[in-house]
Amino acid sequence: MTPPAPGPILVTGAAGQLGAVGRTVTGLLLDRGLPVRAMVRHQDDRAAALRAAGAEVVVGDLLEPADVYRVVSGCRRVYFGMSVSAGYLEATVTMAAVAREVGVNALTLFAAPRIHGLDG
């Protein structure tokens, strides 16, 4: 029996400008032919570019537990990154709890400092 296809790898901040870590991770994974679910905050030109590159684009807010649960469900791995801000700790705890609950087998955390008020 053939095992089921693995779920996508979720990358948060995939359209981010701040350091472009999420965008870079997304590109590297897609270049390797891996399925990527790219989490963005808004449908815009950056989200369209991710979709055109082959990513499954999902819109959500890392500070909303229901959004986090929706976008993490079905993923096998999560690359979680957001700019360091007041909500970072809460979002990190939510992501870790949801990832554990839905059975994600790897969670990688990375942080980008907030620079000149830019959002990621």
C-alpha distances in whole Angstrom, upper triangle without the diagonal:
4,6,9,12,15,18,21,24,27,30,33,37,35,38,40,44,45,43,41,38,36,36,36,33,31,32,31,27,27,29,26,24,22,22,25,27,30,33,36,39,40,39,42,42,40,37,37,37,34,32,33,32,28,28,28,31,32,35,36,38,37,40,39,36,35,34,33,30,29,29,27,24,21,22,20,24,27,30,33,37,40,43,45,47,48,45,43,42,42,39,37,37,36,33,32,32,30,28,27,27,24,22,23,22,25,28,31,35,37,41,43,47,49,51,54,52,49,46,43
4,6,9,12,15,18,20,24,27,30,33,31,34,37,40,41,40,37,35,32,32,32,29,27,28,27,24,24,25,22,20,19,18,22,23,27,29,33,36,37,36,38,38,36,34,34,33,30,29,30,28,25,25,24,28,29,32,33,36,35,38,36,34,33,32,30,28,27,26,24,22,18,19,17,21,24,27,30,33,37,40,42,44,45,42,40,40,39,36,35,35,34,31,30,30,28,25,26,26,22,20,21,20,23,26,28,32,34,38,40,44,45,48,51,49,46,43,39
4,6,9,12,15,17,21,24,27,30,29,32,34,37,38,37,34,32,29,30,30,26,25,27,25,22,22,24,21,19,17,16,19,21,24,27,30,33,35,34,36,36,34,31,32,32,28,27,29,27,23,23,22,25,26,29,30,32,31,34,33,30,29,29,27,25,24,23,21,19,15,16,14,17,21,24,27,30,33,37,39,41,42,39,36,36,36,33,31,31,30,27,26,27,24,22,22,22,19,17,17,16,19,22,25,28,31,34,37,40,42,45,48,46,43,40,37
4,6,9,12,15,18,21,24,28,26,29,32,35,36,35,32,30,27,28,28,25,23,25,24,20,20,22,20,17,15,14,17,18,21,23,27,30,31,30,33,33,31,28,29,29,25,24,26,24,21,20,19,22,22,26,27,29,28,31,30,28,26,25,24,22,21,20,18,16,12,13,12,15,19,22,25,28,31,35,37,38,39,36,34,34,33,30,29,29,28,25,24,25,22,20,20,20,17,15,15,15,18,21,23,27,29,32,35,38,40,42,45,43,41,37,34
4,6,9,12,15,19,22,25,23,26,28,32,33,32,29,27,24,24,24,21,19,21,20,16,16,18,16,13,11,10,13,15,18,21,24,27,29,28,30,30,28,25,25,25,22,21,22,21,17,16,16,19,20,24,25,27,27,30,29,27,25,24,22,21,19,18,16,15,11,11,10,13,17,19,22,25,28,32,34,36,38,34,32,33,32,29,28,28,27,23,24,24,21,19,20,20,17,15,14,15,17,19,21,25,27,30,32,36,37,39,42,41,38,34,31
4,7,9,12,15,19,22,20,23,26,29,30,29,26,24,21,22,22,18,17,19,18,14,15,17,15,13,10,9,11,12,16,18,22,25,27,26,28,29,26,23,24,24,20,20,22,20,16,15,14,18,18,22,22,25,24,27,26,24,23,22,19,18,17,15,14,12,9,8,7,10,13,16,19,22,25,29,31,33,34,31,29,29,29,25,24,25,23,20,20,21,18,15,17,17,14,12,11,11,13,15,18,21,23,26,29,32,34,36,39,38,35,32,28
4,7,9,13,16,19,17,21,23,26,27,27,24,22,19,19,20,17,15,17,17,13,14,17,15,13,10,7,9,9,13,15,18,22,23,23,25,26,23,20,22,22,18,17,20,18,15,13,12,14,15,18,19,21,20,23,22,20,19,18,16,15,14,12,10,9,6,5,5,8,11,14,16,19,22,26,28,30,31,28,26,26,26,22,21,22,20,17,18,19,16,13,15,15,12,11,10,11,12,14,16,19,21,24,26,30,31,34,36,35,32,28,25
4,6,9,13,16,14,17,19,23,24,23,20,18,15,16,17,13,11,14,14,10,11,14,13,11,7,5,5,6,9,12,15,19,20,20,22,22,20,17,18,18,14,14,16,15,12,9,9,11,12,15,16,19,18,22,21,20,19,17,15,14,13,10,9,10,7,5,6,7,9,11,14,17,19,23,25,27,29,26,24,25,24,21,20,21,20,16,17,19,16,13,16,17,13,13,10,12,12,13,14,17,19,21,23,27,28,30,33,31,28,25,22
4,6,10,13,12,15,17,20,21,20,17,15,12,13,14,10,9,12,12,8,10,13,12,11,8,6,5,6,8,10,14,17,19,20,21,22,19,16,18,18,14,14,17,15,13,10,10,12,12,15,16,17,16,20,20,19,19,16,14,14,14,10,9,11,9,6,6,5,6,8,10,13,16,20,22,24,26,23,21,22,22,18,17,19,18,14,15,17,15,12,15,16,13,13,9,10,10,10,11,13,15,18,20,23,25,27,30,29,26,23,19
4,6,10,9,13,14,18,18,18,16,13,10,12,13,10,9,12,13,10,12,15,15,14,11,9,6,5,6,7,11,14,16,17,19,20,17,14,17,17,13,14,17,15,13,10,9,10,10,12,12,14,12,16,16,15,16,13,11,12,11,8,7,10,9,6,8,6,5,6,8,11,13,17,19,21,23,20,18,19,19,15,14,16,15,11,13,15,13,11,14,15,13,13,10,12,11,10,10,12,13,16,17,21,22,25,27,26,23,19,16
4,7,6,10,11,14,15,14,12,10,6,8,10,7,7,10,11,10,11,14,15,15,12,11,7,6,5,6,9,12,15,16,17,18,14,13,15,15,11,13,16,14,13,10,10,10,10,12,12,13,12,15,16,16,17,14,12,14,14,10,10,13,13,10,11,9,6,5,6,8,10,14,16,18,21,18,16,18,18,14,14,16,15,12,14,17,15,13,16,18,16,16,13,14,12,10,10,10,11,13,14,18,19,21,24,22,19,16,13
4,5,8,9,12,13,13,11,10,6,9,11,10,9,13,14,13,14,17,18,18,16,14,10,9,6,5,7,9,12,14,16,17,13,12,15,15,12,14,17,16,16,12,12,10,10,10,9,10,8,12,13,14,15,12,10,13,13,9,10,14,15,12,14,11,8,6,5,6,7,11,14,15,17,15,13,15,15,11,11,14,13,10,13,16,14,13,17,18,17,17,14,16,14,11,11,10,10,11,12,15,16,18,21,19,16,13,10
4,6,5,9,9,10,8,8,5,7,10,10,9,12,14,14,15,18,19,20,18,16,13,11,8,6,6,8,11,13,13,14,11,11,14,14,11,14,17,16,16,13,13,11,11,10,10,10,9,13,15,16,17,14,13,16,16,12,13,17,18,16,17,15,11,9,8,6,6,9,12,14,16,14,13,16,16,12,13,17,16,13,16,19,17,16,20,22,20,21,18,20,17,14,13,12,10,10,10,13,13,15,18,16,13,10,6
4,6,9,10,11,8,8,4,4,8,8,6,9,12,11,12,15,16,17,15,14,10,9,5,6,6,9,11,12,12,12,9,8,12,11,8,11,13,12,13,10,11,9,10,11,12,13,12,16,17,18,19,15,14,17,16,13,14,17,18,15,17,14,12,10,10,9,10,12,16,17,20,18,16,19,20,16,16,20,18,16,18,21,19,18,21,23,21,22,19,20,18,15,14,13,12,13,13,16,16,18,20,18,15,12,9
4,7,9,11,8,9,7,6,9,11,9,11,14,14,14,16,19,19,18,16,13,12,8,8,6,8,9,10,9,9,6,6,10,9,7,11,13,12,13,11,12,10,11,11,12,13,14,17,18,20,21,17,16,20,18,15,17,20,21,19,20,18,15,13,13,11,11,12,16,18,21,19,18,21,21,18,19,22,21,18,21,24,22,21,25,26,24,25,22,24,21,19,17,17,15,15,13,16,15,16,18,17,13,11,8
4,6,8,5,7,6,6,9,11,11,12,15,16,16,18,21,21,20,19,15,14,11,10,8,9,11,12,12,12,8,10,13,12,11,14,16,15,17,15,16,13,14,13,13,13,13,16,18,20,21,18,17,21,20,17,18,22,23,20,22,19,16,13,12,10,9,9,13,15,18,17,15,19,19,16,17,21,20,18,21,23,22,21,25,27,25,26,23,24,22,19,17,15,13,12,10,12,12,13,15,13,10,7,4
4,6,5,8,9,8,10,13,13,14,16,18,18,20,22,23,22,22,18,18,14,14,11,12,13,15,13,12,10,12,15,13,13,17,18,17,19,17,19,16,17,16,17,16,16,19,21,23,25,21,21,24,24,21,22,25,27,24,25,22,19,16,15,12,11,10,14,15,19,18,17,21,22,19,20,23,23,21,24,27,26,25,28,30,29,30,26,28,25,22,19,17,15,13,10,12,11,10,12,12,8,7,5
4,5,8,9,10,11,13,14,16,17,19,20,21,24,25,24,23,20,19,16,15,13,14,15,18,16,16,13,15,18,17,16,20,21,20,22,20,21,19,19,18,18,17,16,18,21,23,25,22,21,24,24,22,22,26,27,24,26,22,19,16,14,11,9,7,11,13,16,16,15,18,20,18,18,22,22,20,22,25,25,24,27,29,29,29,26,27,24,21,18,16,12,10,7,8,7,7,10,10,7,6,5
4,5,8,9,9,11,13,14,15,17,19,19,22,23,22,23,19,20,16,16,15,16,18,20,19,18,15,17,19,17,17,20,21,20,22,20,22,20,21,20,20,19,18,20,23,25,27,24,22,26,26,23,23,27,27,24,25,22,18,15,14,11,10,9,12,15,18,19,16,19,21,19,19,23,23,21,23,26,26,24,27,30,29,29,26,26,23,20,17,15,11,10,7,8,9,9,12,13,10,10,8
4,6,5,6,9,10,10,12,14,15,16,18,20,19,19,16,16,13,13,13,15,16,17,16,15,12,13,16,14,13,17,18,16,18,16,18,16,18,18,18,18,17,20,22,24,25,22,21,24,24,20,21,24,25,22,23,19,17,13,13,10,10,11,14,17,20,19,17,20,22,19,19,23,23,20,22,25,25,23,26,29,27,27,24,25,21,19,16,15,12,11,9,11,12,12,15,15,12,11,8
4,5,5,6,9,10,11,12,14,15,17,19,17,18,15,15,12,13,13,15,17,19,18,18,14,15,18,16,14,17,19,16,18,16,18,17,18,18,18,18,16,19,22,23,24,21,19,22,22,19,19,22,23,19,20,16,14,10,10,8,9,10,13,16,20,19,16,19,20,17,17,20,21,18,19,23,22,20,23,26,25,25,21,21,18,15,12,11,8,9,8,11,13,14,17,17,14,13,9
4,5,5,6,9,10,11,12,14,16,17,15,15,11,11,9,9,10,13,15,16,16,16,12,12,15,14,11,14,16,14,15,12,14,13,14,14,15,15,14,17,19,20,21,18,16,19,19,15,16,19,19,16,17,14,11,8,8,7,8,11,14,16,20,18,15,18,19,16,15,19,19,16,18,21,20,18,21,23,22,22,18,19,16,14,12,11,9,10,10,13,14,16,19,18,15,13,9
4,6,5,6,9,10,11,12,14,15,15,14,11,12,9,10,10,13,14,15,14,13,9,10,13,10,8,12,13,11,13,11,13,12,14,15,16,17,16,20,21,23,23,20,19,21,21,17,18,21,21,18,19,16,14,11,12,10,12,13,17,19,22,21,19,22,23,19,19,22,22,19,21,24,23,21,24,26,24,24,21,22,19,17,15,15,13,13,12,16,16,17,20,19,15,14,10
4,5,5,6,9,10,10,13,14,14,15,12,14,11,13,14,17,18,19,18,16,13,14,16,13,11,14,15,12,14,13,16,15,17,18,19,20,19,23,24,25,26,23,21,24,23,19,20,23,22,19,19,16,14,11,13,12,14,15,18,21,24,23,20,23,24,21,20,24,24,21,22,25,24,22,25,27,26,25,21,22,19,17,14,14,12,14,13,16,18,18,21,21,18,16,13
4,5,5,6,9,10,11,13,11,12,10,12,10,12,14,17,19,19,19,18,15,15,17,14,12,15,16,13,13,12,14,14,16,18,18,19,18,21,23,23,24,21,19,21,21,17,17,20,19,16,16,13,11,8,10,10,13,15,18,21,24,22,19,22,23,20,18,22,21,18,19,22,21,19,22,24,22,22,18,18,15,14,11,12,11,13,13,17,19,20,23,23,20,18,14
4,6,5,6,9,10,11,9,10,7,9,7,10,12,15,17,17,17,16,12,12,14,11,8,11,12,9,10,8,11,11,13,15,17,18,17,21,22,23,23,20,18,20,19,15,15,18,17,14,15,13,11,9,12,12,14,17,20,22,25,23,21,23,24,20,19,23,22,18,20,23,21,19,22,24,22,21,18,18,16,15,13,14,14,15,16,19,20,22,24,24,20,18,14
4,5,5,6,9,10,10,11,9,12,10,13,14,18,19,18,18,16,13,13,14,11,9,11,12,8,9,9,13,13,16,18,20,21,21,25,26,26,27,23,22,24,23,19,19,22,21,17,18,16,15,13,15,15,17,19,22,25,28,26,24,26,27,24,23,26,25,22,24,27,25,22,26,27,25,25,21,21,19,18,16,17,16,18,18,21,22,23,25,25,22,20,16
4,6,5,6,9,9,11,10,13,13,16,17,21,22,22,21,20,16,16,18,15,12,15,15,11,12,12,15,16,19,21,22,23,22,26,27,27,28,25,23,25,24,20,20,22,21,17,17,15,14,12,15,15,18,20,23,26,29,27,25,27,28,24,23,26,26,22,23,26,25,22,25,27,25,24,20,20,17,17,15,17,16,18,18,22,23,24,27,27,24,22,18
4,5,5,7,5,8,7,10,11,14,16,20,21,21,21,20,17,16,17,15,12,14,14,11,10,10,12,14,17,19,21,22,21,25,26,26,26,23,21,22,21,18,17,19,17,14,13,12,12,11,14,15,18,21,24,26,29,27,24,26,27,23,22,25,24,20,21,24,22,19,22,24,22,21,17,17,15,15,14,16,16,19,19,23,25,26,29,29,25,23,19
4,5,5,5,7,7,10,11,14,16,20,21,20,20,18,16,15,15,13,10,11,11,8,7,7,11,13,16,19,21,23,22,26,27,27,27,23,22,23,22,18,18,20,18,15,15,14,14,14,17,18,20,23,26,28,31,29,27,29,29,25,25,27,26,23,24,26,24,22,25,26,23,23,19,19,18,18,17,19,19,21,22,25,26,27,30,29,26,24,20
4,5,8,10,10,14,14,18,19,23,24,23,22,20,18,17,17,14,12,14,13,9,10,11,14,16,20,22,24,26,26,29,30,30,30,27,25,27,25,22,22,23,21,19,18,17,17,16,19,20,22,25,28,30,34,32,29,31,32,28,27,30,29,26,27,30,28,25,27,29,27,25,22,22,20,20,19,21,20,23,23,26,28,29,31,31,28,26,22
4,6,9,10,14,15,19,21,25,26,25,25,23,21,20,20,18,15,16,16,12,12,12,15,18,21,24,25,27,26,30,31,30,30,27,25,26,25,22,21,22,20,17,16,15,16,16,19,20,23,26,29,32,34,32,29,31,32,28,27,30,29,25,26,28,27,23,26,28,25,23,20,19,18,19,18,21,21,23,24,28,30,31,33,33,30,28,24
4,7,9,13,14,18,20,24,25,24,24,23,20,19,19,17,14,14,14,11,9,10,13,16,19,22,24,27,26,30,30,29,29,26,24,25,24,20,20,21,18,16,15,15,16,16,20,21,24,27,30,33,35,33,30,32,32,29,28,30,29,25,26,28,26,23,26,27,24,23,20,19,19,20,19,22,22,25,26,30,31,32,35,34,31,29,25
4,6,10,12,16,18,22,23,22,23,22,20,18,19,17,14,14,15,12,10,9,11,14,17,20,22,24,23,27,27,26,26,23,21,21,20,17,16,17,15,12,11,11,13,13,17,19,22,25,28,30,33,30,27,29,29,25,24,26,25,22,22,25,22,19,22,23,20,19,16,16,15,16,16,19,20,23,24,28,29,31,34,33,29,27,23
4,7,10,13,16,20,21,20,21,21,18,16,16,16,12,12,13,11,8,7,8,11,13,17,19,21,21,25,24,23,23,20,18,19,17,14,14,14,12,10,10,11,12,13,16,18,21,24,27,29,31,28,26,28,27,24,23,25,23,20,21,23,20,18,20,21,18,17,15,15,15,16,17,19,20,23,24,28,29,31,33,32,29,26,22
4,6,9,12,16,17,17,18,18,15,13,14,13,10,10,12,10,8,5,6,8,10,14,15,18,17,21,21,21,20,17,16,17,15,11,12,13,12,9,10,10,10,10,13,15,17,21,23,25,28,25,23,25,24,21,20,22,21,17,19,21,18,16,19,20,17,17,14,15,14,14,15,16,17,20,21,24,25,27,30,28,25,22,18
4,6,10,13,14,14,16,17,14,11,13,13,10,10,13,12,9,6,5,6,7,10,12,14,14,18,18,17,17,13,12,13,12,8,9,11,10,8,11,10,9,10,12,14,16,19,22,24,25,22,21,23,22,18,18,20,18,15,17,19,16,14,18,18,16,16,13,15,15,14,15,16,17,19,20,23,24,26,28,27,23,20,17
4,6,10,11,11,13,14,11,8,11,11,7,9,12,11,10,6,6,5,6,8,10,12,13,16,17,17,17,13,12,14,13,9,11,13,13,11,13,12,10,10,11,12,13,16,19,21,23,20,19,21,21,17,17,20,18,15,18,20,17,16,19,20,18,19,16,18,16,15,15,15,15,17,17,20,21,23,25,23,20,17,13
4,7,9,10,12,14,11,9,12,13,10,11,15,14,13,10,9,6,5,6,7,9,9,13,13,14,14,10,9,12,11,7,9,12,14,12,15,13,10,10,10,10,11,14,17,18,20,17,16,18,18,14,15,17,15,13,16,18,15,15,18,19,17,18,16,18,17,15,15,14,15,15,16,19,19,21,23,21,18,14,12
4,6,7,9,11,9,7,11,12,10,11,14,15,15,11,11,7,6,5,6,8,9,13,13,15,15,11,11,14,13,10,13,16,17,16,18,17,14,13,12,11,11,13,17,17,19,16,16,19,18,15,16,19,17,15,18,20,18,18,21,22,20,22,19,22,20,18,17,16,16,16,16,18,17,19,21,18,15,12,9
4,7,9,12,10,9,12,14,13,14,17,18,18,15,14,10,8,5,5,6,9,11,11,14,14,10,12,15,14,12,15,17,19,18,21,20,17,16,14,13,11,13,16,16,17,15,15,18,17,14,16,19,17,16,19,21,19,19,23,23,22,24,22,24,23,20,20,18,18,17,16,18,16,18,19,17,14,10,9
4,6,9,9,7,10,13,12,13,16,17,17,15,14,10,9,6,8,9,12,14,14,17,16,13,15,18,16,14,17,20,21,21,24,22,19,19,17,16,15,16,19,19,20,18,19,22,21,18,20,23,20,19,23,24,22,22,26,26,25,27,25,27,26,23,23,22,21,20,19,21,19,20,21,18,15,12,11
4,7,8,6,7,10,10,10,13,15,15,13,12,9,9,7,10,12,15,18,17,20,18,15,17,19,17,15,18,20,21,21,24,23,21,20,19,19,18,19,23,22,24,22,22,25,24,21,23,26,23,22,25,26,24,24,28,28,26,28,26,28,27,25,25,24,23,23,22,24,22,23,23,21,18,15,14
4,5,5,6,9,10,11,12,14,16,14,14,11,12,10,13,15,18,20,20,23,22,18,20,22,20,18,21,23,24,23,26,25,23,21,21,19,18,19,23,23,25,23,23,27,26,23,25,28,26,24,28,29,27,27,31,31,29,31,28,30,29,27,26,25,24,23,21,23,21,22,22,20,17,15,14
4,5,5,6,9,10,10,12,14,14,15,12,14,13,16,18,20,23,23,26,25,21,22,25,23,20,23,25,26,24,27,26,23,22,22,20,19,20,24,25,27,26,25,29,28,25,27,30,28,26,29,31,29,28,32,33,31,32,29,31,30,28,26,26,24,24,22,24,22,22,22,21,17,16,15
4,5,5,6,9,10,11,13,12,13,10,12,12,15,16,18,21,22,24,23,20,20,23,21,18,21,23,24,22,24,22,20,18,18,17,16,17,21,22,25,23,23,26,26,23,24,27,25,23,26,28,26,26,29,30,28,29,26,28,26,24,23,22,20,20,18,21,19,20,20,19,15,14,12
4,5,5,6,9,10,11,9,10,7,9,9,12,14,16,19,20,21,21,17,18,20,18,15,18,20,20,19,22,20,18,17,17,17,16,18,22,23,25,23,22,25,25,21,23,26,24,21,25,26,24,23,27,28,25,27,24,26,24,23,22,22,21,21,20,22,21,22,23,21,18,15,13
4,5,5,6,9,10,10,10,8,11,12,15,18,20,23,23,25,24,20,21,23,20,18,20,22,22,21,24,23,21,20,21,20,20,22,25,26,29,27,26,29,29,25,26,29,27,25,28,30,27,26,30,30,28,29,26,28,27,26,25,25,24,24,23,25,24,25,26,24,21,18,16
4,5,5,6,9,9,11,10,13,14,17,20,21,24,25,26,26,22,22,24,22,19,21,23,23,21,23,22,21,19,20,19,20,21,25,26,29,27,26,29,29,26,27,30,28,25,28,30,28,27,30,31,29,29,26,28,26,25,24,24,23,23,22,24,24,24,25,24,20,18,16
4,5,5,7,6,8,7,10,12,15,18,19,22,22,24,23,19,19,21,19,16,18,20,19,18,20,18,17,16,17,17,17,20,23,25,27,25,24,27,27,23,24,27,25,22,25,27,24,23,27,28,25,26,23,24,23,21,20,21,20,21,20,23,23,23,25,24,20,18,15
4,5,5,5,6,6,10,12,15,18,20,23,23,24,23,19,20,21,18,16,18,19,19,17,20,19,18,18,19,19,20,23,26,27,30,27,26,29,28,25,26,28,26,23,26,28,25,24,27,28,25,26,23,25,24,23,23,23,23,24,23,26,26,27,28,27,23,21,18
4,5,7,9,10,14,16,19,22,23,27,27,28,27,23,23,25,22,19,21,23,22,20,22,22,21,20,22,22,23,25,29,30,33,31,29,32,32,28,29,32,30,27,29,31,28,27,31,31,28,29,26,27,26,26,25,26,25,26,25,28,28,28,30,29,25,23,20
4,6,9,10,14,17,20,22,23,27,27,28,27,23,23,25,22,19,20,22,21,19,20,20,19,18,20,20,22,24,27,29,32,30,28,31,31,27,27,30,29,25,28,30,27,26,29,30,27,27,24,25,24,23,22,23,23,24,23,27,27,27,29,28,24,23,19
4,7,9,13,16,19,22,22,26,26,26,25,22,21,22,20,17,18,19,18,16,18,17,17,17,19,20,22,25,28,30,32,30,28,31,30,27,27,29,27,24,26,28,25,23,27,27,24,24,22,23,22,22,22,23,23,25,25,28,28,29,31,30,26,24,21
4,6,9,12,15,18,19,22,22,22,22,18,18,19,17,13,15,16,15,13,15,15,14,14,16,17,19,22,25,27,29,26,25,27,27,23,23,26,24,20,23,25,22,20,23,24,21,22,19,20,19,19,19,20,20,22,22,25,26,27,29,28,24,21,18
4,7,10,13,16,17,21,20,20,19,15,15,16,13,11,12,13,13,12,14,14,14,15,16,17,19,22,25,26,28,25,24,26,25,22,22,24,22,19,22,23,20,18,22,22,19,20,18,20,19,19,19,20,21,23,23,26,26,28,30,28,25,22,19
4,7,10,13,15,18,17,18,17,13,14,15,13,10,12,14,14,13,16,16,14,15,15,16,17,20,23,24,26,23,22,24,23,20,21,23,20,18,21,22,19,18,22,22,20,21,19,21,20,19,19,20,20,21,21,24,24,25,27,25,22,19,16
4,7,10,12,15,14,15,13,10,11,12,9,7,10,12,13,12,16,15,14,14,14,15,16,19,22,22,23,20,20,22,21,17,19,20,18,16,19,20,17,16,20,20,17,19,17,20,20,18,19,19,20,20,21,24,23,25,27,24,21,18,16
4,7,10,13,12,13,12,8,10,12,10,8,12,14,16,15,19,18,15,16,15,15,14,17,20,20,21,18,18,21,19,16,18,20,17,15,19,20,17,18,21,21,19,21,19,22,22,20,20,19,20,20,20,22,21,23,25,22,19,16,14
4,7,9,8,10,9,5,7,10,9,8,11,13,15,15,18,17,15,15,13,14,13,15,18,17,18,15,15,17,15,12,15,16,13,12,16,17,14,15,19,19,17,20,18,21,20,18,19,18,18,18,19,21,20,22,24,21,18,15,13
4,5,5,8,9,6,7,11,11,10,12,15,18,17,20,18,15,15,12,12,11,13,15,14,14,11,12,14,12,9,12,14,11,11,15,16,14,15,19,19,18,21,19,22,21,18,18,17,17,16,17,18,17,20,21,18,16,13,12
4,5,7,9,7,6,10,11,10,11,14,17,16,18,16,13,13,10,10,8,11,12,12,12,9,9,11,9,6,9,10,8,8,12,13,11,13,16,16,16,18,17,19,18,15,15,13,14,13,15,16,16,19,21,18,17,13,12
4,6,9,8,8,11,13,13,14,16,20,19,21,19,16,16,13,13,11,12,13,11,11,7,8,10,7,5,9,10,8,9,13,13,12,15,17,17,18,20,19,22,21,17,18,16,16,15,16,17,17,20,21,18,17,14,14
4,6,5,6,9,10,11,12,14,18,18,21,20,17,17,15,15,14,16,17,15,14,11,12,13,10,8,12,12,9,10,13,13,12,14,17,16,16,19,19,22,21,18,19,18,19,18,20,21,20,24,25,21,20,17,17
4,5,5,6,9,10,10,12,16,16,18,18,15,17,14,16,15,18,18,17,16,12,13,13,10,8,11,10,6,8,11,10,8,11,13,12,13,16,16,19,19,17,18,17,19,19,21,23,22,26,28,24,23,20,19
4,5,5,6,9,10,11,14,15,18,18,16,18,16,18,17,20,21,20,19,16,16,17,14,12,14,14,10,11,14,12,10,13,15,13,13,16,16,20,20,18,20,20,22,22,24,25,25,28,30,27,25,22,21
4,5,5,6,8,10,13,14,17,17,14,16,14,15,15,18,19,19,19,15,15,17,14,11,14,14,10,10,14,13,10,12,16,14,14,17,16,20,19,17,19,18,19,20,21,23,23,26,27,24,22,19,17
4,5,5,6,8,12,11,14,14,11,13,11,13,13,16,18,18,18,14,13,14,12,9,11,11,8,7,10,10,7,9,12,12,11,14,13,16,16,13,15,15,17,17,19,22,22,25,27,24,22,18,17
4,6,5,6,10,10,13,14,12,15,13,16,17,20,21,21,21,17,17,17,14,12,13,12,9,8,11,9,6,8,11,9,8,11,11,15,16,14,17,17,19,20,23,25,25,29,31,28,26,22,20
4,6,6,9,10,14,14,13,16,15,17,18,21,23,23,23,19,19,20,17,14,16,16,12,11,14,13,10,11,14,12,10,13,13,17,17,16,18,19,21,22,24,26,26,29,31,28,26,22,20
4,6,8,8,12,12,10,12,12,14,15,19,21,21,22,18,18,19,17,14,15,16,12,10,13,13,10,10,14,13,11,13,12,15,15,14,16,16,18,19,21,24,24,27,29,26,24,20,18
4,6,6,9,9,8,11,10,14,15,19,21,22,22,19,17,18,16,13,13,14,11,8,10,11,7,7,10,10,8,10,8,12,12,11,13,14,17,19,21,24,25,28,30,28,25,22,19
4,6,9,10,11,14,14,17,19,23,24,25,25,22,21,21,19,16,16,16,13,11,13,12,8,8,11,9,6,9,8,12,13,13,16,18,20,22,25,28,28,31,34,31,29,25,23
4,7,9,11,14,15,19,21,25,27,28,28,25,23,24,22,19,19,19,17,14,15,15,11,10,12,11,8,9,8,11,13,14,17,19,21,24,26,29,30,33,36,33,31,27,24
4,6,7,11,12,16,18,22,24,25,27,23,21,22,21,18,17,18,16,12,13,14,11,9,11,12,8,8,6,9,10,11,13,15,18,21,23,26,28,30,33,31,29,25,22
4,7,10,13,16,20,23,25,27,28,25,22,23,22,19,18,18,17,14,13,15,12,9,11,12,9,8,5,6,7,9,12,15,18,21,23,27,29,31,34,33,30,27,24
4,7,10,13,16,20,22,24,25,22,20,20,20,17,15,16,15,12,12,14,12,8,11,13,11,9,5,6,5,6,8,11,14,17,20,23,25,28,31,30,27,24,21
4,6,9,13,16,18,20,22,19,16,17,17,13,12,14,13,9,10,12,11,8,11,13,12,11,7,8,6,5,6,8,11,14,16,20,22,24,27,26,23,20,17
4,7,10,13,15,18,20,18,15,16,17,13,11,14,14,10,11,14,13,11,14,16,15,15,11,11,8,6,5,6,8,11,13,17,19,21,24,23,21,18,14
4,7,10,12,14,16,14,11,12,13,10,8,11,11,8,9,13,12,10,13,16,15,15,12,13,10,7,6,5,6,8,11,14,16,19,22,20,18,15,12
4,7,9,11,14,12,9,11,13,10,9,12,13,10,12,15,15,14,17,19,19,19,16,17,14,10,8,6,5,5,7,11,12,15,18,17,15,12,9
4,6,8,11,10,7,10,12,9,9,13,13,11,14,17,16,16,19,21,21,22,19,20,17,14,12,9,7,6,6,9,9,12,15,13,12,9,6
4,6,10,9,7,11,13,11,11,15,16,14,17,19,20,20,22,24,24,25,22,24,21,17,15,11,9,6,5,5,6,9,12,10,9,7,6
4,7,8,6,9,11,10,10,14,15,15,16,19,20,20,22,24,25,26,23,24,21,18,15,12,10,6,6,5,6,10,13,11,11,10,10
4,5,5,8,10,10,11,14,15,15,17,19,20,21,23,25,26,27,25,26,24,20,18,15,13,10,9,8,7,11,13,10,11,10,11
4,6,7,8,10,11,13,14,15,17,19,20,21,23,25,26,27,26,27,25,21,20,16,16,13,13,12,11,14,15,13,14,13,14
4,6,5,6,9,10,11,12,14,16,16,18,20,21,22,24,22,25,22,19,18,15,15,12,13,13,12,16,17,15,15,13,13
4,6,5,6,9,10,10,12,14,15,16,18,20,21,22,20,22,19,16,15,11,11,9,11,11,11,15,17,15,15,12,12
4,5,5,6,9,10,11,12,14,15,17,18,20,21,20,21,19,15,15,12,12,11,13,14,14,18,21,18,19,16,16
4,5,5,6,9,10,11,12,14,16,17,18,20,19,21,19,16,16,13,15,14,16,16,17,20,22,20,20,17,17
4,6,5,6,9,10,10,12,14,15,16,18,16,19,17,13,14,11,12,12,14,15,16,19,21,19,18,15,14
4,5,5,6,9,10,10,12,14,16,16,15,16,14,11,11,8,10,10,13,15,16,20,23,20,20,17,15
4,5,5,6,9,10,11,12,14,15,15,16,15,12,13,11,13,14,17,18,19,23,26,24,23,20,19
4,6,5,6,8,10,11,12,14,13,16,15,12,14,13,15,15,18,20,20,24,27,24,23,20,18
4,6,5,6,8,10,11,12,10,13,12,9,11,10,12,14,17,19,20,23,26,24,22,19,17
4,6,5,6,9,10,11,9,11,10,8,10,9,13,15,18,20,22,25,28,26,25,22,20
4,6,5,6,9,10,10,13,13,11,13,13,17,18,21,23,25,28,31,29,28,24,22
4,5,5,6,8,9,12,12,11,14,14,17,19,22,24,25,29,31,29,27,24,22
4,6,5,6,5,8,8,7,11,12,15,18,21,24,25,28,31,29,27,24,21
4,6,5,6,8,9,9,13,14,18,20,23,26,28,31,34,32,31,27,25
4,6,8,11,12,12,16,17,21,23,26,28,30,33,36,33,32,28,26
4,6,9,11,12,16,17,21,23,26,29,30,33,36,34,32,28,26
4,6,9,10,14,17,20,23,26,29,31,34,37,35,33,29,27
4,6,7,11,13,17,20,23,26,28,31,34,32,30,27,24
4,7,10,13,17,20,23,27,29,32,35,34,32,29,25
4,7,10,13,17,20,23,26,29,32,31,29,26,23
4,7,10,13,17,20,22,25,28,27,25,22,19
4,7,10,14,17,19,22,26,25,23,20,17
4,7,10,13,16,19,23,22,20,17,15
4,7,10,13,16,19,19,17,15,12
4,7,9,12,16,15,14,12,10
4,6,9,12,12,11,10,8
4,6,10,10,10,10,9
4,7,6,6,7,8
4,5,6,8,10
4,6,9,12
4,7,10
4,7
4
